Amino acid sequence: MSTEPRDLLSAYIDGELDPDEVALVEAHLAEQPGLREELDALWRTRQLVRDLPLLPLPEGFRPIPRSRSPLSPAPTRRRIGARSLLAGAVATLMVWGLLLSVDPVGEAVVRPDLASVVGSHISVLGEGNSTSSGVSEMPMDTEAITAPEYMDGDFRLMYAEKKGDMAQAMYSDGIRRISLFEQRGRIDWHSMPEDGEMMMIDGATAWHGAIRGYDVLLTERRGMVYVLVGSGTSESAMEEMTSQMPGADTSVWHRLIGFCGRTVDFFGLG
């Protein structure tokens, strides 16, 4: 059994570790930010694989069954370290890139100015907190955002406006108000404030923290960066909203990433 925490990350994600191994990995995750980043990278790779449908097998393809002697020892649990998985993904990416002649230019790296985002949330709150008639007079450019008109069942869109390369929307259930900010790109997770918490929500990496007394939840989905801002009583609704973000970026580059993930699984690297 490997006692190197880095070699146990893949099995940790799959829930294959025994209690002692789980305790070992989590202790090192708490002490080593670099190990936490590797774990987050593995989560994001798996998310990309899950987001895309499986490719059909070529016509006429038949798997070759493998026989094992009854005298052979039972197969042991296989564990592939994080480095092996990522190395396999990178190698596969190079092969697919050559075959598809795709120029792998990813989205812009986004480092959201969370203080400014919260300030914009407060500003809109000030504009629309008087009466229902005041709310109806707020800007409603629904084409500025990709998020739906209703969120989490009870939250209705009451404000939407494009602000540079970022769009802001505000939702309300009549009592609570939550701002949603969205822009194209991918998050630079290394730039997140250290006093926040990294987590997984509906299979997506997310960051949660408090800025100027407001809850802030940050995540990304298929080429779109989303920031949610609300009061402490809105935290559960904010988490639910992240599962309703469309992020419907079906570009060739994202399909290529999905192909790579499936190829890694096919060759047994995951």
C-alpha positions in Angstrom: 0.0 0.0 0.0 1.3 3.4 -1.0 1.7 5.8 1.9 2.4 8.8 -0.4 -0.8 11.0 -0.2 -0.3 12.2 -3.8 -0.6 8.7 -5.1 -3.9 8.2 -3.2 -5.8 11.3 -4.6 -7.5 9.4 -7.4 -8.7 6.7 -5.0 -9.7 9.4 -2.5 -12.1 11.0 -5.1 -13.5 7.5 -6.0 -14.2 6.7 -2.3 -12.0 3.7 -2.4 -9.8 4.5 0.6 -10.1 2.9 4.1 -10.7 5.3 7.1 -6.9 5.4 8.0 -6.0 6.3 4.4 -8.8 9.0 4.3 -7.4 10.5 7.5 -3.9 10.5 6.0 -4.9 12.3 2.8 -7.1 14.9 4.5 -4.4 15.7 7.0 -1.9 16.4 4.2 -4.6 18.4 2.3 -5.0 20.6 5.3 -1.3 21.2 5.5 -0.2 21.3 1.8 -1.9 23.9 -0.5 -0.1 22.4 -3.5 -1.7 19.0 -2.8 -5.2 20.6 -2.5 -4.6 22.2 -5.9 -3.8 18.8 -7.5 -7.0 17.4 -6.0 -9.0 20.4 -7.4 -7.4 19.7 -10.9 -8.5 16.1 -10.7 -12.0 17.1 -9.8 -12.2 19.6 -12.7 -10.9 16.9 -15.1 -13.6 14.5 -14.0 -16.3 17.2 -14.3 -15.3 17.8 -17.9 -15.6 14.1 -18.6 -19.1 13.9 -17.0 -20.4 17.0 -18.8 -20.2 15.4 -22.3 -21.9 12.3 -23.7 -20.0 9.1 -24.4 -18.8 8.5 -27.9 -20.4 5.5 -29.7 -18.1 2.6 -30.4 -17.1 2.2 -34.1 -19.2 -0.2 -36.1 -17.9 -3.8 -35.9 -15.8 -3.1 -32.7 -15.9 -6.0 -30.3 -14.0 -6.1 -27.0 -11.7 -9.0 -26.6 -12.5 -10.9 -23.3 -9.6 -11.7 -21.0 -9.5 -15.0 -19.3 -7.9 -15.5 -15.9 -6.8 -18.8 -14.5 -8.7 -19.8 -11.3 -5.3 -20.3 -9.7 -4.3 -16.7 -10.4 -4.5 -14.4 -7.4 -7.5 -12.1 -7.2 -6.9 -8.7 -8.8 -5.9 -6.1 -6.4 -7.3 -2.6 -6.2 -5.6 -0.4 -8.7 -4.5 3.0 -7.7 -3.1 5.5 -10.1 -1.4 8.6 -8.7 -2.4 12.1 -9.6 0.7 12.7 -11.6 0.1 9.6 -13.7 -3.5 10.6 -14.4 -2.6 14.2 -15.4 0.4 13.0 -17.5 -1.9 10.7 -19.4 -4.4 13.4 -19.9 -1.7 15.8 -21.3 -0.4 13.1 -23.6 -3.9 12.3 -24.9 -4.6 16.0 -25.4 -1.5 16.3 -27.7 -2.7 13.3 -29.8 -6.2 14.7 -30.2 -4.9 18.1 -31.0 -2.8 16.7 -33.8 -5.7 14.6 -35.2 -8.3 17.4 -35.0 -5.9 20.3 -36.0 -7.4 22.4 -33.2 -5.6 25.4 -32.0 -6.0 24.9 -28.2 -6.5 28.5 -27.2 -8.4 28.4 -23.9 -10.6 31.1 -22.5 -9.1 34.1 -20.8 -8.0 33.6 -17.2 -10.3 35.5 -14.9 -9.3 36.9 -11.5 -12.6 38.5 -10.3 -12.3 41.6 -8.2 -14.5 40.3 -5.4 -14.6 43.6 -3.5 -15.8 45.5 -6.6 -18.4 42.7 -7.3 -19.8 43.1 -3.7 -19.8 46.9 -4.2 -21.9 46.5 -7.3 -24.3 44.3 -5.4 -24.7 46.9 -2.7 -25.2 49.6 -5.3 -28.0 47.8 -7.0 -29.6 47.0 -3.6 -29.7 50.7 -2.9 -31.4 51.4 -6.2 -34.2 48.8 -5.8 -34.9 48.5 -2.1 -37.8 51.0 -1.8 -41.0 49.7 -3.3 -42.1 47.1 -5.8 -42.6 49.9 -8.3 -39.0 50.9 -7.8 -37.9 47.4 -8.6 -39.9 47.3 -11.9 -38.0 50.4 -13.1 -34.6 48.8 -12.7 -32.8 47.8 -16.0 -33.9 44.5 -17.4 -31.6 43.6 -20.3 -32.3 39.8 -20.2 -30.1 39.2 -23.2 -27.1 40.3 -21.2 -27.1 37.1 -19.1 -27.2 33.4 -19.8 -28.9 32.5 -16.5 -32.7 31.8 -16.4 -35.5 34.2 -15.4 -36.3 32.1 -12.3 -33.7 30.4 -10.0 -34.1 28.0 -7.1 -37.9 28.0 -7.6 -38.7 31.2 -5.7 -36.1 33.6 -6.9 -37.3 35.9 -9.8 -35.1 38.0 -12.0 -35.5 41.7 -11.1 -32.5 43.3 -12.6 -30.1 42.5 -15.4 -27.4 44.7 -17.0 -24.2 44.3 -19.0 -21.2 46.0 -17.3 -18.1 45.8 -19.5 -17.1 42.1 -20.0 -19.3 41.1 -17.0 -23.0 41.0 -16.7 -24.9 41.4 -13.4 -28.3 40.1 -12.5 -30.2 40.3 -9.3 -32.8 37.8 -8.1 -35.3 38.1 -5.3 -37.8 35.9 -3.5 -39.5 38.9 -2.0 -37.2 39.0 1.1 -33.7 38.0 0.1 -31.8 39.4 -2.8 -28.9 37.6 -4.6 -26.7 39.1 -7.3 -25.3 36.9 -10.0 -22.3 38.1 -12.0 -21.1 36.1 -15.1 -18.4 36.5 -17.7 -16.6 34.2 -20.1 -13.3 32.7 -19.1 -11.9 30.3 -16.5 -11.0 31.1 -12.9 -7.5 31.5 -11.7 -8.0 29.5 -8.5 -4.6 30.5 -7.2 -5.8 34.1 -6.8 -8.6 33.2 -4.4 -8.4 34.8 -0.9 -6.9 32.4 1.6 -9.6 33.1 4.2 -12.2 31.4 2.0 -13.1 27.7 1.5 -12.6 25.5 -1.6 -15.5 23.0 -2.1 -17.3 20.9 -4.6 -20.9 21.8 -5.6 -22.8 19.6 -8.0 -19.5 18.3 -9.3 -17.9 21.7 -9.9 -15.1 23.3 -8.0 -16.2 26.4 -6.1 -14.9 28.9 -3.6 -16.9 30.4 -0.7 -16.0 33.2 1.6 -17.2 36.5 3.1 -16.4 39.9 1.6 -17.5 43.1 3.4 -20.0 41.0 5.4 -21.6 39.4 2.3 -21.5 35.7 1.3 -19.7 35.2 -2.0 -19.8 32.0 -4.0 -17.6 31.6 -7.0 -17.6 28.8 -9.6 -17.2 28.0 -13.3 -19.1 25.9 -15.8 -17.9 25.2 -19.3 -16.3 28.5 -20.2 -18.4 30.7 -17.9 -17.4 32.2 -14.6 -20.2 32.8 -12.1 -20.1 34.8 -8.9 -23.0 34.9 -6.5 -23.4 37.5 -3.7 -25.9 37.5 -1.0 -26.6 37.7 2.8 -25.8 34.9 5.2 -29.4 33.7 5.0 -29.0 33.1 1.3 -26.1 30.7 1.4 -28.2 27.5 0.8 -30.1 29.2 -2.1 -26.8 30.3 -3.6 -25.5 26.8 -3.6 -28.7 25.5 -5.2 -28.4 28.2 -7.9 -25.0 27.0 -9.0 -26.6 23.8 -10.3 -28.9 25.9 -12.5 -26.2 27.8 -14.3 -26.3 26.9 -18.1 -22.6 27.6 -19.1 -23.6 26.1 -22.4 -20.2 26.5 -24.2 -20.0 23.6 -26.6 -16.9 24.8 -28.5 -14.6 22.4 -30.2 -12.0 23.1 -27.5 -14.4 21.9 -24.8 -15.4 18.8 -26.8 -11.6 18.1 -27.2 -11.2 18.2 -23.4 -14.0 15.7 -23.1 -12.5 13.4 -25.7 -9.2 13.5 -23.8 -10.9 12.6 -20.5 -12.7 9.6 -22.1 -9.5 8.4 -23.7 -7.7 8.5 -20.3 -10.5 6.4 -18.9 -10.5 4.0 -21.9 -6.8 3.2 -21.4 -7.2 2.7 -17.7 -5.3 5.8 -16.5 -8.2 7.0 -14.3 
